[in-house]
Amino acid sequence: MLAVASPWEFQAHPEVWTLVLAIVGLGWWASRIGPRVLPAGVPVATRSQKRAYVAAVVLLFLSSDWPVHDIAEEHLYSVHMVQHMSITMFVPPLFLLATPDWLARLVILDDGVSSRILRRLSNPVVAGVVFNGLIAITHWSGIVRLSAENGAFHYTAHLVLFASAMLMWMPVVSPIREHRLRPPGQMLYLFLMSIIPTVPAGWLTFAEGAVYKVYDDGFEPWGIGVISDQQAAGAIMKVLGGFFLWGVIVVKFARFAKGERAERAARLYEPGRG
């Protein structure tokens, strides 16, 4: 049996600390520059935006640093899947919701070259194809093995996935309203995003034998065997990711229906009508 390091042995990840500190630094910069570019009395960020920012930073740090990173990279693919769910499904929309409209326009130079590039990359078709293509590639056994054996590649892969997830979520929760789809389009878009991942999820759940040999290292944290681990990973990808997207669809449908009813009521009782 191979000797493996304990997942509870502390391992420093300065690249994660640097990224998180850079994001915190950007938040601090926004809090300082906001009063200079906004009219007097206009808040730099709303209370809900501040909460979303704190939640995104904390969740990004917890899912990327020790011990989650080390267990995910070296021992349990199911934890690896939870990590991927965090950096693609939960953290990106939180950061977008946390970004004020004025800051987004200031950073991307609204109506400039960067704005046109962002519009093309965040086009629903382009963003959806790129994101799901990367999800499929990162489940290829060769990529999984390289990710588990090479920390720098693992970190880079997560950055690319995170960036593609930010683009994927732009049509739904972009801080710039013009970049979003209309509510019916958002719901259809999220529905399609929930269907595509079922292919690798089903493959993981029903595969016979160990799909990723790198995780079959003879070490079973909490008694979780390699087959149970990959079945749990498939279930997490399908159930956790799918339920989350469907939850967003339900909320958006309820809000859309409420808005439509209010608009019809306003037209019905408009002054001058019988």
QUIKATA-V928943 format. One record per pair of residues at least 12 apart in sequence whose ideal C-beta (glycine too) atoms are under 7 Angstrom apart, sorted by the first residue. I is the first residue (numbers start at 1). GAP is how many residues later the second one is. Records with the same first field share a line. If there is no record, write none. Layout:
# QUIKATA-V928943
I: GAP, GAP
This chain:
# QUIKATA-V928943
1: 217
2: 215, 216
4: 70, 213, 215
7: 60, 63, 64, 67, 68, 214
8: 59
10: 56
11: 55, 59
13: 52, 53, 56
15: 140
16: 48, 49
20: 37, 40, 41
23: 34
24: 33
27: 26
30: 14, 73
31: 13
37: 65, 69
38: 64
44: 56
45: 55
49: 48, 49, 51
52: 42, 45, 46
53: 45
55: 39
56: 35, 38, 39, 42
59: 27, 31, 32
60: 31
63: 20, 23, 24
68: 15
71: 150
73: 75, 81
74: 74
75: 144, 146
76: 145, 148, 153
77: 135, 138, 152, 153, 156
78: 151, 154, 155, 158
80: 153
81: 152, 155, 156
82: 154
84: 77
85: 151, 155, 156
87: 71, 74, 75, 78
88: 73, 77
89: 152, 155
92: 70, 73, 74, 77
93: 76, 80
96: 70, 73, 77, 78, 79
97: 76
99: 76
100: 75
101: 74, 75
104: 71, 72
105: 71
119: 60
121: 46
122: 45, 48, 49, 57
124: 47, 57, 65
127: 40, 41, 43, 44
128: 40, 64, 65
130: 34, 37
131: 33, 34, 36, 37
132: 64
134: 26, 27, 30
135: 62
136: 64
138: 19, 23
139: 61
141: 70, 71
144: 68, 70
145: 69
148: 66
149: 65
168: 25
171: 15, 18
172: 14, 17, 18
183: 69, 73
186: 66
187: 62, 65, 66
190: 55, 58, 59
191: 58
193: 52
194: 48, 51, 52
197: 40, 41, 44
198: 40
200: 37
201: 33, 36, 37
202: 32
204: 26, 27, 29, 30
205: 26, 29, 30
207: 23
210: 16, 17, 20
211: 19
212: 18
215: 14
